[in-house]
């Protein structure tokens, strides 16, 4: 049987990626100590590695495809095929940011104030290039962890990853400027991308994962409506697209209406739909929306 070697992110992205694959219809069985999870897709051969290492392993052909952050693609300089963007992270469905931060009482107000100063970061290659583009000469040093605790005792500033900014605030740090915005990407090895079977498998995976993300926070609504009330009902529905209408057998003048909307607004519009004449209203969850 043909196999696609897939690199799966271990660490901060692991749980959210497992949940995303589950919604996409691919169940992956992973334990905290195993680096070789199994799945219900026999054509996938999965290994877990840290996101920081993923792009190089994909470039070298260790994996045919993998999931990692755009930040680590930039950091590694790996030449890979970016198949699609997947907008999710550890704590939510938003991009993450690498930011230049200093203590609240620091005199640093812009990156130019860091000339001749020390800056710690895990994203060292990218940050060196960033400072060079800004024409600021500073000492950029690699941080092995606990980066937020290093300033002001060890360094003058840090470039650190944040999603909400809460950890920076908790450590009495303020953001000077954004350095890089990153989202998760599905990437492929160039040789694998040129293999017809592997390319189709990777593209199928992209369709399923994007479909699962598109369905996040969305639900379907079905209802029966008398034609005379149809326009009143349609005005209440903030549809993703125009509602789907079909005739009801045995009920002349009635239609079945189906629409996709945000789950958070359902409770606001259901009473209005009922008053406008909708009957037999059904709300149902969505796993995937394929455009």
C-alpha positions in Angstrom: 0.0 0.0 0.0 1.2 3.5 -0.8 2.0 5.7 2.1 2.3 9.5 2.7 4.9 10.3 5.3 3.3 13.1 7.4 5.1 15.2 10.0 2.8 16.1 12.8 3.6 19.0 15.2 4.5 17.9 18.8 4.2 20.5 21.5 2.1 23.6 21.7 0.2 22.8 18.4 -0.4 19.1 19.2 -3.8 19.1 20.9 -5.4 21.7 18.6 -4.0 19.8 15.5 -5.4 16.5 16.8 -8.8 18.2 17.2 -8.6 19.7 13.8 -7.9 16.3 12.2 -10.7 14.8 14.1 -13.2 17.3 12.7 -11.7 16.7 9.3 -12.7 13.0 9.6 -9.2 11.6 10.4 -8.9 10.2 13.9 -5.3 10.1 15.2 -4.4 8.1 18.3 -1.5 9.8 20.1 -0.1 9.4 23.6 2.2 11.9 25.4 5.2 9.6 25.1 4.8 8.2 21.6 6.3 9.9 18.5 4.6 7.5 16.1 0.8 7.9 16.4 -1.6 5.7 14.5 -4.7 6.9 12.5 -7.7 5.4 10.8 -6.3 6.4 7.5 -4.1 3.5 6.4 -2.4 5.7 3.8 -0.8 8.0 6.4 2.5 7.2 8.1 2.8 9.8 10.9 5.6 10.9 13.1 5.6 13.7 15.6 8.4 16.3 15.7 8.6 19.8 17.0 7.4 22.6 14.7 10.8 24.2 14.8 12.3 21.2 13.0 9.5 20.4 10.6 10.4 22.5 7.6 13.9 21.1 7.3 12.7 17.5 7.6 10.1 18.1 4.9 12.7 19.8 2.6 15.1 16.9 3.1 12.4 14.3 2.2 12.2 12.7 5.7 8.5 13.7 5.4 6.4 14.1 2.3 4.4 16.7 4.0 4.0 18.3 7.4 2.3 21.0 9.5 4.3 23.9 11.0 4.2 27.6 11.5 5.1 30.2 8.9 7.6 31.6 11.5 9.6 28.3 11.6 9.6 28.1 7.8 11.2 31.6 7.7 13.6 30.8 10.5 14.9 27.6 8.9 15.1 29.0 5.4 13.8 25.6 4.1 12.6 25.4 0.5 9.3 23.7 0.7 5.9 23.9 -1.1 3.4 25.8 0.9 0.2 23.9 0.1 -2.3 26.0 2.2 -2.7 28.3 5.2 -4.5 26.9 8.2 -5.7 29.6 10.6 -5.4 28.1 14.0 -3.0 28.1 16.9 -2.6 26.8 20.5 -5.4 28.9 22.1 -7.6 30.0 19.3 -8.3 30.5 15.6 -6.1 33.6 15.1 -2.6 34.3 13.9 0.3 34.4 16.4 2.7 37.3 16.6 6.4 37.6 17.3 6.9 40.9 19.1 9.7 43.0 20.2 9.1 43.7 23.9 10.9 45.5 26.8 10.1 46.1 30.5 7.4 48.6 31.2 9.8 51.1 32.7 12.4 50.8 29.8 13.4 54.0 28.0 13.3 52.0 24.7 10.5 53.4 22.5 11.5 52.1 19.1 13.8 49.4 17.6 16.4 52.2 16.9 16.8 52.6 20.6 18.3 49.1 20.8 21.4 50.0 18.9 24.3 48.3 20.7 21.9 46.5 23.1 21.3 42.8 23.8 18.2 41.1 22.5 17.2 37.5 23.3 14.9 35.3 21.1 14.4 31.7 20.0 13.7 33.0 16.4 17.4 34.1 16.1 18.0 33.8 12.3 14.9 35.7 11.4 15.4 38.4 14.1 19.0 39.0 12.9 17.7 39.6 9.4 14.9 41.8 10.7 17.3 44.1 12.7 19.6 44.2 9.6 16.7 45.4 7.5 15.9 48.1 10.0 19.7 49.0 10.0 20.0 48.6 13.7 23.2 46.9 15.0 22.4 44.9 18.2 23.6 41.8 19.8 21.0 39.1 19.1 21.4 36.0 21.3 19.6 32.7 21.3 17.2 32.0 24.1 16.8 28.4 25.3 13.6 29.2 27.1 12.1 31.4 29.8 12.7 34.3 27.5 10.2 36.7 29.2 12.2 36.4 32.5 15.5 37.5 31.0 14.9 41.2 30.8 16.1 43.5 32.3 18.6 41.4 34.3 20.2 39.6 31.3 19.1 41.4 28.1 17.6 44.8 27.2 14.8 43.4 25.1 13.3 40.2 23.8 11.5 39.0 20.6 8.9 36.5 21.8 5.8 34.7 20.5 2.4 35.8 21.8 -1.2 35.0 21.0 -3.1 37.2 23.4 -0.3 39.3 25.1 -1.4 38.1 28.6 1.9 36.5 29.4 3.8 39.6 28.4 1.6 41.7 30.6 2.0 39.3 33.5 5.8 39.7 33.2 5.5 43.6 33.1 6.6 43.8 29.5 5.2 46.1 26.8 5.3 45.6 23.1 7.5 48.0 21.0 6.5 46.6 17.6 5.4 43.5 15.8 8.2 41.5 14.1 6.4 38.7 12.4 2.8 37.4 12.1 2.5 33.7 11.6 -0.1 31.1 10.9 0.1 27.3 10.6 0.9 26.0 7.1 0.6 22.6 5.4 3.8 22.2 3.6 5.2 19.5 1.1 8.5 18.2 -0.1 9.1 19.3 -3.8 9.7 15.7 -4.9 6.6 14.5 -3.2 4.6 17.3 -4.7 5.6 16.2 -8.2 4.5 12.6 -7.5 0.8 12.4 -8.7 -0.4 10.0 -6.0 1.3 11.9 -3.2 0.2 15.3 -4.5 -3.5 14.2 -4.7 -3.2 12.8 -1.2 -1.8 16.1 0.1 -4.4 18.2 -1.7 -7.2 16.0 -0.3 -5.8 16.5 3.1 -5.7 20.3 2.6 -9.4 20.3 1.4 -10.5 18.3 4.5 -8.5 20.5 7.0 -9.6 23.8 5.4 -13.2 22.5 5.4 -13.0 21.7 9.1 -11.6 25.2 9.9 -14.3 26.8 7.8 -17.0 25.0 9.8 -15.6 26.3 13.1 -18.3 28.2 14.9 -20.9 27.6 12.2 -24.1 25.6 12.3 -26.8 24.7 9.9 -30.5 25.6 10.2 -33.4 23.9 8.5 -37.0 25.1 8.6 -40.3 25.0 6.8 -41.8 28.3 5.5 -45.0 29.3 3.8 -44.2 31.2 0.6 -46.2 34.2 1.9 -43.8 34.5 4.9 -40.6 33.7 2.9 -39.3 37.2 2.5 -39.9 38.1 6.2 -37.8 35.0 7.2 -35.0 35.6 4.7 -34.5 39.2 6.0 -33.8 37.7 9.5 -31.1 35.3 8.2 -27.5 36.6 7.9 -26.6 33.8 5.6 -23.1 32.7 4.6 -24.6 32.4 1.1 -28.2 32.6 -0.1 -30.5 30.1 1.6 -31.2 26.8 -0.2 -34.9 26.4 -1.0 -36.8 23.3 -2.0 -40.5 22.5 -2.4 -42.3 20.4 0.2 -44.2 17.4 -1.1 -47.8 17.4 0.0 -47.8 21.0 1.2 -48.5 23.3 -1.7 -47.1 26.8 -1.2 -44.6 25.7 1.4 -40.8 25.4 1.0 -38.0 23.9 3.0 -35.2 26.4 3.7 -31.7 25.5 4.7 -28.9 27.9 5.6 -25.5 28.1 7.3 -24.9 30.7 10.0 -22.7 31.5 12.9 -23.6 29.5 16.0 -23.3 32.5 18.3 -26.2 34.4 16.6 -28.7 31.5 16.5 -30.2 32.2 19.9 -30.8 35.8 18.9 -32.7 35.0 15.7 -34.7 31.9 16.5 -37.6 33.7 18.2 -37.8 36.1 15.3 -37.8 33.2 12.8 -40.7 31.6 14.7 -42.7 34.9 14.8 -42.0 35.4 11.1 -43.7 32.1 10.3 -40.9 29.5 10.2 -41.9 26.1 11.5 -40.1 22.8 12.2 -36.8 24.6 12.9 -33.8 22.3 13.3 -30.3 23.4 14.3 -27.4 20.9 13.5 -23.6 21.0 14.0 -21.1 21.1 11.1 -17.8 19.3 10.9 -16.7 20.6 7.5 -17.7 23.3 4.9 -16.1 22.8 1.5 -16.2 25.8 -0.8 
